[in-house]
Amino acid sequence: MRLGLALGYWGRGPDPRHVPLAQEAERLGYHSVWTAESWGSDVFTPLTWIAAQTSTIKLGTAVAQMAARSPTTTAMQALTLDHLSGGRVMLGLGLSGPQVVEGWYGRPFPKSPLTATREYVDVVRQVLRRQAPVELDGRFHSHPYRGPDGTGLGKALKPITHPLRAELPILLGAEGPKNIAQTTRIADGWLPLYWSPNRPEVYETSLADAPEGFLVAPMAQVRVCDDVAEGLLPVKTMLGFYIGGMGHAARNFHADLMARMGYEEQARRIQRLFLEGRREEAVLAVPDAFADEISLVGPRERIAERLESWRKGPVTDLLALAPDRESLRVLAELNA
């Protein structure tokens, strides 16, 4: 099982720890470093900044939101950074949800998410392989554009720049069972939002047809500390926000996933509290048991014991949301 460092997205401003953490992860032998975006900092600019100050560590997006860019724009950014970094890019893509897609990007959330994802990946693949001009008569993506409001002058094109790697790895941040199953057919890997090594049955059917070499790269908060309950508070804060605030009351993929993992009653309560403005209560309503099983928190010995369960399943890459150098070091030593 390889290790990655997940840095997430910025809060109020740039986090001055990110570049030093990425450099430390590279020194410790971590395989990859990952950035993210929501509705603030973008995913590619910080990754490019990190690329310029590292030399070997792989560079991943977890995730680049599909609604933020046309698929050709995403492919251009990926192939550009891949050249500049010497072939280190791993392109993680995610559809996000209706609240973000319509509220932030001002676009309709696709009525058929699986089709929209499949078309997006198809176009990105065409650009990166550069075998012919990009052409797709899709439901959501049309190249060239042939809509009734177009000029009709569009011409199929292939990139001027020759991509460094035709098979640059593409991973998808999928949550629903059908979306995960499709991911095993059209992508090189999967980026689970929550992963519990104690509940392999949650994803077993969806991953049944995954090909050899398919990447499974979940994120997990990693924190070396003496007090487990205190160490779980950041995990619960993240979960409270995603389950309560990252989606509409009637359609929240993160809450639905928590429900499928055996915590339906708690997920709905967290949603209700968050939407009522009772955010602190929503965080405290996150069960310690759920926060604990999707993270690695506590003394070194406890993390070492729990890490073994992560190794036994299909996880190929553990992406650590680690806030400090010590946690990064301890995880690297335990995984050696």
VEXGU-720465 format. One record per residue: z, x, y of N, C-alpha, C in turn. Coordinates in steps of 0.001 Angstrom, whole numbers, plus 500000, padded with zeros to 6 digits. Each point is the difference from the previous one (the first is absolute). Layout:
<atoms>
ZXYZXYZXY...
</atoms>
This chain:
<atoms>
500000500844498806500000499156501194500000500881501245498984499828500830499895500793501221500835499352501106500313500799501011500782499497501124499154499952501259500233498962500787499381499885501310501064499676501032499705500296501236500887499671501116499375498858500790500702498882500101499507498851500766500716499970501348499232500108501073500576500056501340499993498648500705499213499052499494499946498689500631499288500050501346500315499024500833499403499936501339501081500274501041499566500262501236500945500277501076500781498742500365501171500214500570500741498923500627499645499964501472500998500171500843499776499937501450499069501108500496500007501110499300499148501116500395499832500962498844499308501123500227499794500979498938501335500524499467500050500226498707501200500538499383499841501520499909500820500763500720499831501466500009500288500650498658500574499253499051500314500577498684498793500025499072498964499239500309498942499794499021499255501284499627499576500767500982499268501231499674500891501000499270501228500261500470500865500920499241500286499511498582500151498689499801500237499477498657498769500217499117498817499770500575498768500211499235499852501469499617500319500884500925499916501436499707501023500403498934501193499406500056501018500304498993499577499458498640499417498793499995499515499431498737498930500891499381499101500509500824498965500905499498500640501261499412500983500536500684500684501211499518500697499751498663500524498786499828500730499654498786499077499618498840498707499945500270499060499688498933499645498540499866500314499203500992499593498589499964498479499915499981499495499005499283498559499862499845499342499377501225500704499085500691499338499218501044500973499566501083499444499673501164500751499410501098499207498798500493500721498896500363499348498729500300500493499431501320499074499470500784500341499293501226499630498526499845500424499187500980499783498557499913499694499439501387499702498703500048499811499308501277500398498539499825500443499395501109500296498564499986499384499379501251500744499996501122499395499579501263500544500882501130499821501300499790500442500976500994499168501258499860500582501037499395499243501231499765498965499766498913498869500727500104498976499853498961500265500989498877499261499862498912500280500772498797499292501362499972498834500113500651499198501210499856500381501115500987500376499645501234500290501038500990501198500869499610501145499416499609501108500859499562499648500835498770499189499431499100499618500738498799499125501199500359499142499836500993499171501107500464500859501095500636501011499574500748500928500949500631500742500800498927500412499313498945500678500669498883499031500931499271498769499551499821498999500818499310499804501336500703500025499979501330499772501225500769501146500988499869501165499520499532501182500857499940500510500207498565499127499665499035500267500273498588498722500578499402500064500387498727498797500622499433499629499511498608500960499523499211499684499648498618500375498571499615500977499431500635500508498693499602498944498926500227499859499076499032499036498905500139500451499040501099499036499310500592500241499161501181499620498558499696500990499108499934499727498632499603500317498978501072499275498895499959500287498855500870500631498910499132501196499569500383500694498999499198500696498985500916499195499087500548498569499858499760499266499873501324498660500251499939499117499667501106499658498521499861500250499231501046499787498558499919498520499668500151499488499216499086498574499676499991499582499236501256500863499147500509499647499209501170499871500853501254500565501212499969499987500862501185498638500623500254499181500104498950498725500709500122498978499378499066498757500087500398498956499639499054500023501022498866499490499663498833500028500968498896499229501284500299498918499900500782499271501220500338500812500888500941500768499387500911500862500781500888501067500727499200500614499302499065501002500630499145499399501152499212498812499787499454499331501055499236499698501204500894499578499765501248499733501104500918501256500805500273501122499303500238501248500720500272500447500799498787499865499416498826500417500702498779499135501222499743498672499862500130499123501147499700500152501087501061500284499597501254500210500994501050501250500824499733501108499313499714501248500706499731499916500798498702499238499498499042499848500731498744499317501343500242498983500010500854499346501264500361500974500923500727500690499465501014500868500834500828501170500570499205500424499296498960501174500433499237499632500758498730498719500159499734499591500706498798500136499170498741499746498689500097499992499141498821501368499545499541500855499630500949501375499631499631500310498513500132499036499178500381500289498598500323500075499120498761500982499093500010500122498919499023500067498710500810499013499136499832499854498840500871500687498777499393501140499643500568500703498797499593499680498864500947499594498865499450499589498842500794500863498794499662500201499130500989500752498778499770499482498873500867500047498790499458499484498834500722500985499479501026501301500304499855501071499444500816500108498493499755500563499269500952500194498564499819499524499220501205500007498680499914499470499162501085500686500238501337501319500220499989500711500163501262499470501194500777499768501114499308499528501212500663498496499921500289499232499570499021498543499962500155499600499074501151500592498821500047499632499036501034500790500199501288501276500417499857500827500151501188499734501270500772499726501096499281499808501295500671498522500351500146499253499869498917498596500412500041499074498895500492500511498783500116499190498913500555498812499643499142500199500083498670498923499681499069500516499001498983499128499194499426500480499062498984500379500728498721501110499593499405500360500558498701499044499428498966499421500829499152498976499512499071500541498960499024499225498934499828500403498939499075499917500469498543499233501032499747499925500583498667500326501490500116501297500341499977500401501405500201499400500958498984499847499562498756499453500892498979498551500356500306499226499001500427498599500258500339499910500921501210500819499736501016499978500825501207500340501447499674500992500204499152500392501358499604498893500680499221499417499274499072498933500569499155498802500416500855499609499176500956498875500338500872500317501212500863501220500049500525500404501112500862499904501324499240500562500028498812499967501218499183498564500373499648499171499007499723498587500237499674499309500746501134500205499534501228499349500637501157500522501429500191501309500190499898500561501350500147499418500946498951499909499513498766499408500819498925498553500367500321499230499040500500498597500275500318499885501098501056500850499934501018499965501018501051500323501370499416501061500075499214500456501291499488499038500600498981499304499150499261499055500518499002498656500363500621499674499378501091498789500321500781498737500084499130499862499079499084498828499991499129498837499234500612500319499091500924498988499157500632500625499369501240499191499424500876500575499266501124500958498910499511501028499762500778501016499018499627499433498590500117500056499275498900499510498622499994500943499127499181500390498890500599500829499029499299499837498637500664499594499040499238499908498623500488501235499268499516501140500301500625501271499486499531500457498771500740501053499434499477500592498816500632500761500386501257500620501190499988500813500436501132499426501222500709499181500764499286499422501210500587498506500016499732499254500087501082498544499960499909499422501241500658499263500767499217499384501241500509498549500047499534499047499927500935500161499751501422500506498569500258500484499778501204500507498680500350498834499022500145500142498851499339498912499011500032500500498623500442501117499983500685500562498728500444499147499302501038500243498702500201499180499224500945500133500447501448501076500702500327500184500477501373499510501430500190499336500565499011499473501360500102498605500029500588499505501197500249498649500159500561498936500052498917500423500295498780499028500186498928499378501381499999500497500892500858499420501344500125500784501061499231501049499595499323500816500959499274499213500711498906500312501257499810499297500816499013501019500637499052499724499959498724500886500642499031499999501512500231501181500594500051500143501425500291500899500672498979499814501297499852500968500782499242500558501063500931501180500515499714500658500875500971499190501265500296499972500369501259499350501243500407500724501187499358501329499939500056500819501063499429500082499839498486499760501075499288500114499964498544501478500077499622500531498983499337501415500051499604500285501217499136501196500539500150500393501156499213500152499640498526500542498791499741500225499546498616499516498565499846499059499802499108499483498656499759501055499112499362500883500594499213501012499224499278501394500217500592500081500024501305501293500076500679500894498877499470501244500277499581500836498976499367500313498827500928499839498797499474500340498779500721501107499289499228501079499697500702501117499266499413500199498716500797500503498970499356500199498717500671501468499591499959500469499492501129501340499436500071499940498524499664500023499675498738499885498621499533501354499498499519500239498683500162501289499443499587499863498879498976499030499123500162499836498892499070499450500456498660500321499296498907499549500408498663498493500148499876499229499051500545498543500088499902499458501153500841500616500222501139499576501093500879500269501352499343501138500124499322500317501246499303499014500231498859499711498927499249499046500128498891498634500427500513499560499427501133498717500408500580500059501459500439501129500423500519500157501385500445499719500982498872500417499672498786499750500899498867498511500113499692499199499035500472498554500010499725499192500655501107500460499930501252499157500448501115500550501213500737501232500395499712500617501108500741500453501101499051500417501109500595500486501133499222501509499960499803500652499108500739501446499937499873500579498822500741501293499818499807500722498854500559501252500491500716500274499409501164501170500331500804500959498804500006500907499904499033500954498892499992500971500098501174500321498858500579500992499990501069501408500128499425500314499179498998501279500125499293499691500349498551500748500939499470499843500317498589501391500119499382500231499255498949501253500108499268499697500504498603500488501189499646499772500501498640500728499159498955500914499137500460500744499138499073499237498729499638498907499727500677499277498744499784498514500269499753499654500737498980498585500306499741499170498761499715500654498922499552499261498781499660499391499320501217500526500292501198499472499368501212498529500357500205499634501231499661498631500476500249499220500283498714500616499801498865499403500418498735498624499383499773499881498703500195498721499319499770498944500465500991500380500136501264499046500405501033499463501402499775500807500862499399499598501395499791499416500242498605499854498934499217499603500156498598498668500719499835499061499782500903498669500592499863499781501214500904501072500566500514499863501179500869499360501147499215498993500648500564499322501088499284500846501265499976499615500921499148500684501291499942499858500711501343501090500565500475499985500700501275500294499125501191500219498706499764500306499078501099501357500349500601500055500086501332501223500410500682500887498793500303501267500137499751501006499006500385501004500735500876499995499681501294500747500795500970500906499125500863501153499604499476500920499165500778500807500818501000500438499315501048500925500609500954501425499650499598500907500930500245501414499752499758500816500801501010500949499342500632500886500740500888500887500908499162500095501245500420500790501004499296501048500536500969501248499937499571501067500465500894501145500576499173500275501286500187501133500640499344501231499774500867500991499300499434501207499677500756501137499700499028501219500002500495501158499714499151500244498503499853499768499254501067500291498560500016498717499219499730499871499425498803498776499285499626499782498783500891501053499236500249499859498786500813499497500338501400500530501060500572499545500422501328498561500503499944499674500725498938498641500513499855498967498917499807500423498849499488499067498898499780499721499187501262500791500178501040499810499200501216498596500138500604499437501229500118498622500095500499498989499297499104500245500010498682499119499294499069500073498506500266501207499494500179500191498576500251499431499598501361500096500888500972499420499708501320498487499861499897499380500922499260498549499921499791499621498718499269500733499682498945499698498805499223500213498735500829501059499972500793500243498830500843498853499746500954499444501077500559498886499863500938498726499557499292499682500626498881498764499660499289500064498593499411501126499668499384500113498708499339500192498874501020500726500305501067500263498959500987498998499924501125499491501167500442499182500005501210498547500351499831499612500572498874498612500422499793499212498885499324499883498883500679499258498886499423500543498676500487499250498947499756500381498649500382500927499422498939500812499014500409500927499373499050499265499416498797498787499510500237499244499365498921499120500983499235499827501228500533499123500956499327500446501414500307500841500516499140500524501348500159499885500706498652499022500904499889499726500667498733501191500837499525500753500583500962501124500853499635501135499163499398500248498842500596501024499104499459499583499469498633498719499697499853499509499504498708500183501058498915499772501268500362500157501079499027501461500137499585500909499919500958501421500074499674500387498864499065499424498821500243500281498859499127499511500260498579498808500588499866499476500295498658500831501050499279500750500781500778500828501039499404501398499489499654500181498671500074501250499401499547500985499633501078499590500054501277500918499726501101499453498906500923499519498923499428499360498973500819500977499336500969501146499596499517500969499320500865500416500899501163500249501265499702500412500942501050498868500251500984498764500073499506498856500242500883499844498864501002500137498765499544499850498853500906501140499948501011501189500403499574501137500024500928499792501063501080499522501169499607499723501061500979498959499528501004498949499362499514498974499454500890500607499032501005500786499079499493500566498962500864500896500610501079500865500918499605500893500629500966499226500779501056498986500750499566499222500815500937499273499109500997499378498945499507499227499113500875500893499201500935501275499858499655500961499336500887500574500969501031499542501244499971500481500995500942501284500690499576500444499754498787501253500583499494499662501237499168499499501010500680499422501152499305501037500842499284501151500187500603501030500792499331500446499320498710500119498683500055500373499259498794498900500099498941498745500001500471498882500118499056500062501330499255500306501072500707500104501318499371501143500022498989501137499456500399501154499988499104499779499103498787499063499040500126499708499093498878499123500652498940499427501156500315499207500711498991500941500498498916499794499629498753500908500427498946499991501519499826501188500578499889500085501434499747499242500374498732500054499131499009499352500293498717498501500164500166499384499138500825498556500104500199499659501256500790500729500247501079499756501200500806500164501255499150500975499978499103500306501176499196498922500279498955499464498958499383499058500243498906498626500449500481499697499834501293498704500451500512500138501275500837501152500649499939500220501216500782500770501018499171500197501182500568500776501058499362501044500470501006501189499452499872501048500214501000501296500383499302500719500954500595501314500364499480500149501493499810501049500413499307500199501431499728498869500557499138499901501310499998498935500677499260499972499581498528501170499931499380500068499674498573499480498591499733500315499085500889499546498617499829498481499914500134499455500695500986498552499993500197499306500640498799500570501077499480499408500676498834499922499047498817501059499256499772500034499060498869498977498886500178499915499457501208499101498876500255498537500448500060499779501251500363498635500504500080499312499971498645500768500140498937499425499997498662499289498684499690500527498889500504499360498708499737498668499883500736499864500684501133498727499999500726498953500799499228500412501032499294499066500840499263499423499291498774500767499067499427499622499392498729498873498988500117499785499436501162498988498967500176498660500568500416499149499150500598498642500424500365499887500708501343501122500237500679499957500623501326499457501425499889498963500284500778499431501353500029500464500786501220500293499273501091500396500633501257501140499201500616501116500644500242501131499366500679499944500408501465499783499030500884499898500277501430501359499746500635500656501066500374501383499922500461500081499769501494500649498905500356500386499788501386501325500718500178499936501288500314501201500831500071500249500403501455501181499744500510500244500241501431500443501411500342500218500838499006500578501314500292499531501045498998500129501243500398499548501123499178500778500105498690501302499697500043500805500137498788499516499033498916499728498756500396499524499032499013498656500438499430499124500524500848498716500512499526500204501139499005500902500913500334500244501164499137500590499587498656501003499127500046500657499577498766499010499284499077499168499133500567499018499293499181499016500979499356499567501000500765499074500998499457500651500780498876501256500357500153500707500759498959500179499148498738500321498727500174500222499126498838498706499672499272498902500030500732498715499644499387499263501214499446500552501175500200499331501240499561499900500051498477
</atoms>
